[in-house]
Amino acid sequence: MQQLDRSKQPKAATSFEWTLPEPTFKTLKNGIKLQTLEVGNQDIFRLDLIFQAGRIWQTELLQALFTCSMLKEGTSKYTSLEIAEILDNHGAILDVTSAIEYSYITLYSLNKHAKTLLPLIYSIVTEPTFPAHELELLVNNNKQYLQVQLEKVSYLASRQMSKAIFGNHHPYSAQAQLSDFDKINREMLQAFFKTRYSSRTCMISLAGQLSDQLIALIEEQFGNHPFGNQEDMLLAVDIEEAKREKQREYFIPVADSQQCAVLMGAPCMNIFNEDFFGMKFLMVLLGGYFGSRLMANIREKEGLTYGIYSDIIPMPHAGVYQIMAQSDSKYIPQLRSSVERELRALQEELVPQGELERVRQYMLGEMCRSNEGIFALTESWIYLYTHHLPKEHYTKMVNKINSITAEELQALAKKYLHIDDLTIVIAGEESPCPEEKG
């Protein structure tokens, strides 16, 4: 057997083929779309009920969040304690999550418990009672959580950035204040539930080691009869219309903060734009991994921050690219200057081939890691559904990662990384630029 020479770096793969196990689709009798993905060799399944019930549909702040959170706090058939005991006794996990456009009810369970647990989930999504005591506890807990968050410089900077990019009245920037928690009531949540949780607004994803019996149970429980409101509902606001603030620099004073949060960003393309994959690559190269330019130059060489990152944040109807860091206030002018230097370098100089290949291999490796296992694969397909993307999305991304050139990256930097268009938010104890307070 040949001895392994550990002094030599192994060669990176020069070719990469991307294939994902594809789910099958079926429309149930009541119109619900059922996505099934048979993967894994363990006797478990993941069930997701995905409703068009995110915050873009709400008419009051926090309405979508609390409606979703309260679903498992009691129904016409089960109290919150009974729900918790049933899940615990069967070793199952139930998560409820509300996001921008959709809300998610996710069950993880052994296959053998499906017959017992599915009626419970059906009761949760069709007949919640929003009990007053549980609602009061939930409101108080969330209010306390927000109070803690409002003491963090990074959270405050992020809130201000959203308002600056989208304006005060856009659903992507709508942010609750502590006083908004006092306005939450059962009637508000019941009204939102009645309009948004129905078979018309639902898609079901089922993944794991699936059997005909399990699929039949899903169809029988959720697919035979319509439930909930059957009328079309329109968005309360125009989510395409974002009104960016003219002001470009903001300072948020935070007493007793150890460091300042620095957030720099600007509007960018949405995920459907032909430049999206290239821009994603550029953001990884700039500050998306530990060996990136921002980390290597501003963290390692200059020592201005412990961590500095960049990313493009895609949303269904918009996009933002951001650069995030924390630093002592006395270093912020130098940090800003260094970030601008790195942006100019991407516009003026071609990325060296060695760096290009390193980022290429990193991104391909991350795609592999992010799709390991049953539940990760399920997340990938749900992501396509909730972002209205074709199944070829990941293949196109891999092709772009494999083929992108230094010239393309330079052109993207010139097109999108406009230094004078950046919104800059600084949150901390002392303003490094007192004359620029917003």
N, C-alpha and C positions, 0 to 999 in steps of 0.2 A: 504494500500500500504506500502510495506517494505521501511523503510528509508535507503537511500544510505549512506554508511559509507565511507566518503571521506578520512579518515585517512589510509585506506588500499589500497594498490596498486592493481589494477585489474589484474586478471590472464591473462597471455599471451596465445594466441591460441597454442595448441599443435599439431594441424594438419592443413594442408594447401593444398587445391587442386587448381591447376592452369589451367584455360581454357581461351582462347581468342576467341572472335568471328572470325570465319575464312572467308576470302574473297572467292569469286568465280573467276575463271580465264577463259578467252576466247581469242582466237587468231583471230584478225581481218583479213579482206581480204588482206591487204597489209603486213601481217606478224607481226604487232605490238601485243604484249601481253597486254591484258587489265585485270587489277585486280580491282574488285569492292567489296566494303565492306559497307554493309548497316547497319548503326548504328545511334543511336540518334533519337530524336523526333522533331528536329527543321528543318525548311525548308531551309537548307543550304547544300552546298557541298564543298569538297576540291578536286581539280584536280591537279595531279602531272604528268608532263611529264619529264621522267628521261632518259637522254641521256648518253651514254658512251663517255663523252667529258670532263673528268677531266684532271688534270695536268699531269697524267702519259702518256697521248696521245700527249702532245704538243711537238713541235720541237724547240720552243723558250720560254724563261721565260716570264711568265705573259700572254701568248697567250690564255690559257683556261679561265683564270679569266676575261680578258677584252672582249673576245668573248661573254661569257655568260652575263656579265654585260651590254653589248651594245644591247642585243636583244630587250629590251623594249625602246630603244632610237630612234626608227624610223624604219618603214618598207616601202615597195613600196606603201602601201595603207594609212598608218597613220604616222603622225609626232609624235615626242616625246610628244609634248603638247597635241595632240589629244588623244594619248594613256592615258595620265594622266587624262585628262578630262573625258573620257569614264569610266575609272575605278572609279573615284571620284563620278561621277553622278549616278553610279549604286551601290555605297557603297561596291565595291569589293577591294580586296587586291591582288597584284601580287608581288611575291618574285622571284628573280633569285639568285641562289647560285651555286658556283663551288667548288668541293671538289677534293679529290685525284683521284678517278676513274670516278666519274659521275658528271654531272651538272644537276641542277634541275630548272624547271619552275613550280611554284606553284601558283594556283589561288584559292582564297576563295571568295565565292559568294552565294547570295540567288539563289535558284533554278529557280525562275521566270525570272532571267536575263541571263540564260544560252544561249538562242538563240541569244542574242545580243553579248555576250562576247566570245563565242567559236570561231567565225570567226576572232576576234581580236587576240586571242591566236594562232590560226593557222597561221596567217600572221606573228606573231612574231617569230615563230619557223621555218618558211619556206622561208621568204623573207625579212630579216632585211637588212637595207642599210648602217649601220655603219656610220652615218653622221659625217663629220669631226669636226664640232663645238662641238657636244655633246661628241665626243671622247676626244677632247682636254680638256674639262671641267672635264671629268671623270678621265683622266690621272693625271691632276693637283691635284684633290681632293685626289686620292689614294696616290700620291707622298707625299702630305702633311701629310696624315695619317701615312705613313711609317716613316716620319721624327719624328713624335711624338712618335711612338712606339720605335724607335731606341734610345730614351732617357730613356726608362724604363729598369731597371736591369733584371726584370723577362723575358722580351721579348728577350733581348740579350742573356741571359743564355739559353733560350729555343732554339734559333737559333744555338748556338754553340753545344748544346747537340745533335741536329739532325745531324749536320755535323760529330760529333765525332762518333756517333753510325753507321751511314750509309755511311759515306764517302762523298766526294765532288760532285760526279756525279750521285748519286742515286736520283730518283724523289721524294722520301720522305724527302730528305734534300736539294733539290734545292731551293735556296732562292734569291729573287731579291734584287739587290742593287738600290740605287736611280738612278744611271745612266741607268739602264735597262728600266725605264719608258720613257726615251727619244727615245728608239728604237721602241716603239709601233706605228704601223701605220695601216691604213684600210686594206691594201693588206694582211698583216700578219693575221688579224682577219678573213677576207673573206676566206683565204685559209684554216684556221682551221675549219671554219663553214662548208665549202663545203665538207670536208672529214668526219666530226664527227657528224653533225646534220642531221640525216636521219631516215626514218622509220626502217632501219636495226639496228640502234643503240638505238632505243627508246622502253621504256616500259611506260605504262600509268596506274596510280593508281587513282581510283575514290572512294570517301567515303562520307558518309552522309546519308540523307534521300533520297534515290534514287527511281526514278520512271522509268518505261519502256521508257517513253518519253525522259527523260534525257539521259539514256544509249544509246538510238537510236540516239540522237543528237551527242553524243561523237563519236559513230561509223561512222556516216555519215560525220562528219567533219574531223576526223583524220584517219579513217580506210579503206576507199574505194580505195585509190590510193597510190602507193609508192611515197615518196618524198625524195629528197636529194640523196647523193651518195649511190649507190647500190653495191659497190665493198668492199671486205674484206680489212681491214686496219690492219697492224701489229703494235705492240708497237715499239716505236723508241729505247727503251732501255730494258735491261733485269732487270725487277723489282725484280727478285728473288735474284740477286747478290748484296749484301751489303758488302762494304769493310770498316770495323770498323777501326778507327784510333788507332794506338798503344799507343799514348799518353793517359794518364788517368786523368790528372788534368789540368785545364785551369783557368786562371784568366783574366777577361775582365775589364780594368779600365774604370770607368764612373765618370766623374767629377761632383761634387756637389750632389752626390746621398746621400740620407738620410740613406739608409740601403743597405746591400748586399743581392743579391739573391743567394741562394744556391740550386743547382739542382744536385741530385745524381741519377744515373740510369744505366741500363745495358740492352742489348738485352734479349728478352724473347720469349716465344712461341707465335704463331699466334692463332687466335680464333678457329681454327679447331683442335688444340692439345687437347688430352684427359685430360691434366692437367689444361686447361684454367680456368674452373669454380672454381676449388680448389684454383688456384692462385688468382683469383678475390676475393674470400672470404678472403684469407690471406692478401691481400692488403687493404681490408676494415678494417679488424681487426687491422692492423698495423697503418693505417693513413687515412682511408676512411670516417670517420664520427666524430662528435664532441667528442664522448666518446672514441675514439681510443687510442691506446697506445702512439703514438707520441704526440697527443694533451694532454693527461692526464699527461704524464711524462715530456715532454720537454717544453710544453707551460705552463701547470698549475703548476707543481711542481718546475721546474727549472727556468721558466720565461725567456727562451732564445729567444722566438719568439712569435709573436701574432698569427700566424697560421702556421701549418705544416701538410702536406698532403702526401699521397702516393696513387698510382693508377697504374693499368696496362692499357696501351694504345694499343688496338688491331687495326691492320690495315689489309687489305685483304691479304697481303703477308708477314707480319712481326708482331712483338710485342715488346714493351719496357715497363719495369716497372720503375717508377720514384718516388723519394721523393723530395718534393718541400717545401722551407721555405724562409723567409727573416729575417735578423737579423743584429744587429750592428756588425761591423767587429771584434770587440774585443771578441765577444762571439762565433765566428765561430769555433775555435778549439774545444771548449767545446761542441758545437752543433754537430759537426761531431762525436766526441767521444760518445755522447749520442745516436746518431742514430745507430752507430755500436754496442753499448750495446744492443739496442732493437732488432737488427737483430740477434745477438748472442743468446739472450734470446729465440727467436722463434725456434732456432735450438737446443738449449740445454734443454729447459723446455717444458712440455706439457701445452697447454692452459687450464686454469681452466674451469670447466664445466659451471659455471655461466657466464663467459665472452663469451664462445662459444655460449651459448643460446641467449645472448644479441645481438651479431652480427647476428645470424641467424634470429631473429625477425626483426632486423633493415633492413636487406637485403630483406626479404619478404615484409615488409611494403613499402620499396622503389619501389619494382616491382609493387605493387598495385598502388601506387601514380603515377608512370610513365606511367600507362596505363589507366588513367582516362580520359574519354571524347573521342569524335570522332577523333580529330586530333592526340591525343597521340596514339591511337590504330593504326591509319594509319602509323604513324612514326615507330611503331614496325614492321609492315609488310614490309615497305619499307627498313628498316634496314636489314631484312633477305634477301631481294632481292639484295641489293647493297653489301652485304658481302658474298653472295653466300652460304647462310646457309639454312638448311632444316627447315621445319615448326616445327619440334620437338625441336628446339633449346631452347626455353624458358622453355618447360617442363623439359628438361634435366637439365637446370640451377636450377630450383626449386627443383628437386630431389636431386641434389648435395648439395644445401644449406640445405635441410632437413636432409641429411644423413652424411655429412662430420664429421669426428672425429678429436680429438686432435692429434692422431697419424698420420693421413694423413697430417695435417697442418705442423707438425714437419718435416715429410719426404719432403714436398714441400719446406720448408725453407732451409733444408740441400741441396736440389737439385738445387735451383735457387738463393738463397740470398747469393751469395759469396761476402764477403766484399772486398776482394782483386781484384775483377773484376769490381768494380764500376767505372764509369766515373763520375768525380766530376767537376762541373762548378760553379765558383763564379764570380759574376759581381757586381762591386761596386767601391767606391772611393779609398779605400785603401786595398791592398792585405794583408790578415792575414798571408800568407805564401810566402813572396817575392822570396824565392829561388825556388818556384815551378811555376813561371810564364810561361804561354804557348804562 
